[in-house]
Amino acid sequence: MKREVPPVTQPVPAREPARRGSTQRISPVTHVALLALCLLLPLSCTDAVAPSQPETVSANARALGTSDPRASWFRMRKRFRTPEDVLATMQRALENKSSAGYLLALSDPTSGIGERPFRVIMDRAVLASWQLATQKTVPDPWGIEQERGLPRILFSLRPQYPYQFLWLPDPDEPGDIVDPDADTMHVSRHYRLIATPLDGSSDETLAVGFCDLSLEWAHDRWSIFRWVDRIDPTVGVNPADDARSFTSWRLESLP
């Protein structure tokens, strides 16, 4: 309930017109009334401008790294209105070295993004070579928790260099496939992550490969729920430099 300002019980004496160079004084009673009015302002506006939001909104706002959860939520929703929005967001996240931005493009029902859990299908040749060399077991399935290690290891490769990430057409695959009944879409892309040395020397390719992505429309936005990774045949399974597939870097991110 809005508090009332207490009435002024004692008359305020009439003031003489202010003289140039003089200072007007406010009576104690007027000072009290003004102070009470100022105290009322926050109480009367709080509920009007800060509606409650679900917990998933706060989680997504924290992932975006902003202090305003309401503004963050609406900006995030606008960012994923089309499948191309999702790919563009992932591109910006990799170029800005933002793990949180990268993960926002992926389905994660526990955070209110999508309905299908995110899954990665590794390139078989890379996976077999890595298991033979390390004698380690790969988590199955590879989900959102394991995927958190991918952007971290990519950003650690050249932390001081600017990054550029490219989505290019896959010449061996048909165009994007949309299933309107299931609200899903399948796209194939060639990807390349490039680092630019600060001394102006030649760019360095840090990751290259192909992928088949499945996206879904759920909760008023698109997200990637399946990533099938494939090597670039021109690079091979075990390249001599860092130009590896995402499958290889995913495996390298394991403890």
N, C-alpha and C positions, 0 to 999 in steps of 0.2 A: 504494500500500500504506500502511496506517495505521501511523504511527510509534508506537513504544512509549515510554512515559515511563521514563527511566532509574531503576533502583531506588535507594532511599536506602541508602547504604553506611555511614552513621554514625548511631548511635542519637540520637534526639531526647530530650534530658533532660526529665524530667517537670516540668510547670509547676505553680506554686503557684496556688491559686484567686485570681482577680483581686480586688484590693481596690477598693472604691468610690473613684473619682477617680484610679485608677492606669491606666496604659496597658500592654496586653499586647504583647509583641514576638514576631514570627514568626522562627523560626530561619532562617539562610541556606539550609539544605538544603531546608526546606519551601517557602521562597520560590522556589527554582529549580524544584521540582517543580510548583508551581502555575503558574508562567510557562510551562513546557513544555506543560502541559495546555491552557492558553489558546491556545497556538500551534497545537495540533492541531485545534481546532474548525473553523476555516474550511476546512482541507484535507479534512475528512471530510464536509462538507455541500455543497460546491460542485456536484458532479455531480448530486446528488439533487434540487436545486431549480432548476437552470438547464439544462433539456434544450435541445439544439440546435434551431433553427427555420430554415425555408427563408428565402432572401433576400427573397422577396416579403412575408413577414411583417414583416421589419424595415422595408421600404419603406412598407408600410401604417401601421406604428406611427409612423414619422416624419411621415407625412401627418396623423395624428391629433394630433401635437404632444404626445406623452407619452413619458416616459422608460422605461416598462415595456413592451417589445414583446410579451411573452406576454399580459398582461392586455389590451392594446390590441387584439390580434388577435381574442380571444374576444368582447370587447365589440362590435367592428366586425361580426363575423359575426352576432351576435344582432340587431343593428340592421337587418339587411336580410333578415329571414326572410319578409317579405311585400312585395308591391309598395307597399302603403301605408307600410311602414317606410322604403322608399327615398324616397318623396315627403316624408315627415315629416323625414327626415334633411336633404334639400335645403332644406326650409323653415327648419329650425333653423340651417343653415349660412348662409343668406342673412340671417337675422335677427341672427346673431352675427358677421356679416362674416368668415366663414371660407372662404377659397378652397379649402383642403385638404378641408374637410368637403363642400363642393359637388362637388368632383371625385370624391369617394368614391362618390357615387351613380351615377356613369357607368361604363359598361363600358370597360375598358382592359386587354386581354389581356397587354400587356407588364408590367403590375403584378399579374397574377394575378386580375384582376376581369373576369368574363365571358369569353366566347369570340368574340363578334362585336365588331369595332371600332366605336366610337361615331361616329355621323354625324348632321349637322344638315342639314335641308332648309329653306332660307330661304323667307320669304314672297316670292312672285315680284314683287308690286307694289313692295314696299319695296326689293328688290334692284335692280330695273330703275331706280327713281328714284335710288338711291344711285350706281349705275354711270354714269348719265347726268350727274349733278352732279359726280362726282369723276374720271371717266375712269380709274378704277382697276380692277384685276382681282381678283376674289375667289378665294381658295384653293379648289380643288375636288379632292378632297372637303374639307369642313370637319370636322376630327376633333378628337381630345382635345387636341392641342397648340394649335390655334387657340382652342378653347373656354376655355383657361386665361385668356384675356384678358377674358372676359365678367364673371366675378365681380369682377375687379380694377377695371374701369371702373364697375361698379355701386356698389362701395363708395366710390369716389372722388367720387361725386356729392354726398353729404351725409355726410361722414365723422364729424361730431359728432352727428348725429341718430340716435335709435333707429330701427331698421327693423322693419317687419312684412311678412311675405310670406304671401299667401293662395292656396290651391288651392281653386277653386270648380268646381261641376259645369258642363259644357258643355251648355246646353239643346238645342242642335241636333244633338247626337251621341247614339247609343245608349249603353247601359251598357257597362261594362268587358267586354272580350272575352278569354277565356282559351282557349289552345290547349294542352290537356294533353299531346298527343302530342309537340309540339315544345318544350314547357316555355317557352312565350312568353305574353305578355299585352299587350293594347293598351288604353290608356286615353286619354280626351280630357278636358282640363281648361281652365278659364279661370284665368289667373294675374294677380296684381296685387302689385306691390312698393310699399310705402308708407313714407314718412319722416315722423316726427313732430317738428316744430320744438321747440326747448327752451323757447321763450317761451310755449308753450301755444296758439299760433295754429293755423289749420287744417292738417290733414295734407296732404302733397304726394305725389301719385302719380308714381313714378319709372319704372315699367314696367307695361305692361298688354298682354294679348294672349291668344291661344288656342294650344294645342299638342296634337298627337297624339303620344303617347309609346308606344314599343315597349320592353318589358322582357323579359329572359330569365333563366331559372334555370340557373345554372352555378356550379360550385365551391361548392356549398352556400350560395348567396345569390342575391338578385335584383339586377339593375342595368339602367340605361337604355342601350340601344344605338342608338336612333333617335329623333330629335326633329324633328317636322315643325311648323314655326312658322307662325302665322297672325295677322294683325292683328285688333284689335277694330274692327269696322265703325263703332262710335260714336266712335272716336278718329281713324281714317283713317291714311293712309300717312305724312304729314308733319305731325304735330301741332305746335302752336305752343310747347307747354311740353315738359317732360321725360317726359311720359306716352307713351313709345314702346314698341314691341314689342321682344322680345329680339332679333329679327332686326336691328332698327336699332342696338341697342347692341352687338351682335356686330360689325357692320360698323364702328362707331365705334371699336372696340377695336383695329382693324388699324393698324399703324404707317404 
